[in-house]
Amino acid sequence: MNADLFGLEQQTPRANRRPEAAALVEVLKALRTHPAVAWCERMNTGAAKVEGRFIRFGFKGCPDVLGQLKDGRLLGVEVKAQAGRLRPEQALFLERIRCAGGVAFVARDCRDVREQLNN
């Protein structure tokens, strides 16, 4: 227990041990309020064992956020913490979206969203 000068209990400030989760919340909020974005949704990926079977959700390299711009183009956003790096399959998927005429980028905060979508 931490106590102040008067002996009153002080709570230890909570450290954010999930900086990428915090970045995802910020990026989704920026995307959902941007005038160029028609819709966007978080894409959950991973795997689980269900009734003794191994099931994979999503697919390798899928961006954290998929959506559509109001002009019809596909939107793919990979969210990373400040120190996070793209895995090769993530970089490849973003490039595939760009090659097909979509908009794809890495976002670490709301500034990246504004910068990419205002161009």
C-alpha positions as CSV (number, residue, x, y, z in Angstrom):
1,M,0.0,0.0,0.0
2,N,1.2,3.5,-0.9
3,A,0.4,6.2,1.7
4,D,0.6,9.9,1.4
5,L,2.0,12.3,4.1
6,F,-1.2,12.0,6.1
7,G,-1.3,8.2,6.0
8,L,-4.1,8.1,3.5
9,E,-4.0,5.3,0.9
10,Q,-2.8,6.4,-2.5
11,Q,-3.7,4.3,-5.6
12,T,-0.8,3.6,-7.9
13,P,-1.6,5.0,-11.4
14,R,-2.4,2.2,-13.8
15,A,0.1,1.6,-16.6
16,N,-1.2,0.9,-20.1
17,R,0.3,-2.5,-20.8
18,R,-1.6,-2.6,-24.1
19,P,-0.5,0.4,-26.2
20,E,-1.7,-1.2,-29.4
21,A,-5.3,-1.6,-28.0
22,A,-5.3,2.1,-27.0
23,A,-4.1,3.0,-30.5
24,L,-6.9,0.9,-32.1
25,V,-9.6,2.7,-30.1
26,E,-8.2,6.1,-31.2
27,V,-7.8,5.1,-34.9
28,L,-11.3,3.6,-35.1
29,K,-12.8,6.8,-33.6
30,A,-10.9,8.9,-36.2
31,L,-12.0,6.6,-39.0
32,R,-15.6,6.6,-38.0
33,T,-15.8,10.3,-37.8
34,H,-13.8,11.1,-41.0
35,P,-16.1,12.5,-43.8
36,A,-14.5,10.3,-46.5
37,V,-15.2,7.0,-44.7
38,A,-18.5,5.2,-45.4
39,W,-18.0,2.4,-42.9
40,C,-15.2,0.6,-41.1
41,E,-15.1,-2.4,-38.7
42,R,-12.5,-4.1,-36.5
43,M,-11.3,-7.4,-38.0
44,N,-10.6,-9.9,-35.3
45,T,-8.2,-12.7,-36.2
46,G,-6.7,-15.5,-34.3
47,A,-7.4,-19.1,-33.5
48,A,-9.2,-21.2,-30.8
49,K,-9.9,-24.8,-30.0
50,V,-13.6,-25.5,-30.3
51,E,-14.9,-28.9,-29.4
52,G,-11.5,-30.4,-29.9
53,R,-11.0,-28.8,-33.3
54,F,-8.5,-26.0,-34.1
55,I,-10.3,-23.1,-35.9
56,R,-8.6,-20.1,-37.3
57,F,-10.6,-16.8,-37.5
58,G,-9.7,-14.3,-40.2
59,F,-6.7,-14.8,-42.5
60,K,-3.0,-14.1,-42.4
61,G,-2.1,-10.5,-43.0
62,C,-5.7,-9.2,-42.7
63,P,-5.5,-5.6,-41.5
64,D,-6.9,-4.6,-38.1
65,V,-9.6,-2.5,-39.7
66,L,-11.4,-3.0,-43.0
67,G,-13.9,-0.5,-44.5
68,Q,-15.0,1.4,-47.5
69,L,-14.6,5.0,-48.5
70,K,-17.6,6.9,-49.8
71,D,-16.1,6.8,-53.3
72,G,-16.3,3.0,-53.2
73,R,-12.7,2.1,-52.6
74,L,-11.7,-0.5,-50.1
75,L,-10.0,0.7,-46.9
76,G,-7.5,-1.3,-45.0
77,V,-5.7,0.0,-41.9
78,E,-3.1,-1.9,-39.8
79,V,-2.9,-0.4,-36.3
80,K,0.5,-0.5,-34.6
81,A,1.8,0.9,-31.3
82,Q,4.6,3.5,-31.6
83,A,7.3,0.7,-31.6
84,G,5.3,-1.9,-33.5
85,R,6.5,-3.3,-36.8
86,L,4.6,-4.8,-39.7
87,R,4.9,-8.5,-40.3
88,P,5.7,-9.4,-43.9
89,E,2.2,-10.9,-44.5
90,Q,0.6,-7.6,-43.2
91,A,2.8,-5.5,-45.5
92,L,1.9,-7.8,-48.5
93,F,-1.9,-7.5,-47.7
94,L,-1.7,-3.7,-47.5
95,E,0.1,-3.6,-50.9
96,R,-2.5,-5.9,-52.5
97,I,-5.2,-3.4,-51.4
98,R,-3.2,-0.5,-52.9
99,C,-2.6,-2.4,-56.2
100,A,-6.3,-3.0,-56.6
101,G,-7.0,0.7,-56.2
102,G,-7.9,0.8,-52.5
103,V,-6.4,2.8,-49.7
104,A,-4.2,1.0,-47.2
105,F,-1.9,2.3,-44.6
106,V,-0.4,1.8,-41.1
107,A,-1.8,4.1,-38.4
108,R,-0.3,4.6,-34.9
109,D,-2.8,7.4,-33.9
110,C,-5.5,9.7,-35.2
111,R,-2.9,11.9,-36.9
112,D,-1.9,9.1,-39.3
113,V,-5.6,8.7,-40.3
114,R,-6.0,12.4,-41.1
115,E,-2.7,12.5,-43.0
116,Q,-3.6,9.5,-45.1
117,L,-7.2,10.3,-45.8
118,N,-6.8,14.0,-46.4
119,N,-4.4,13.4,-49.3
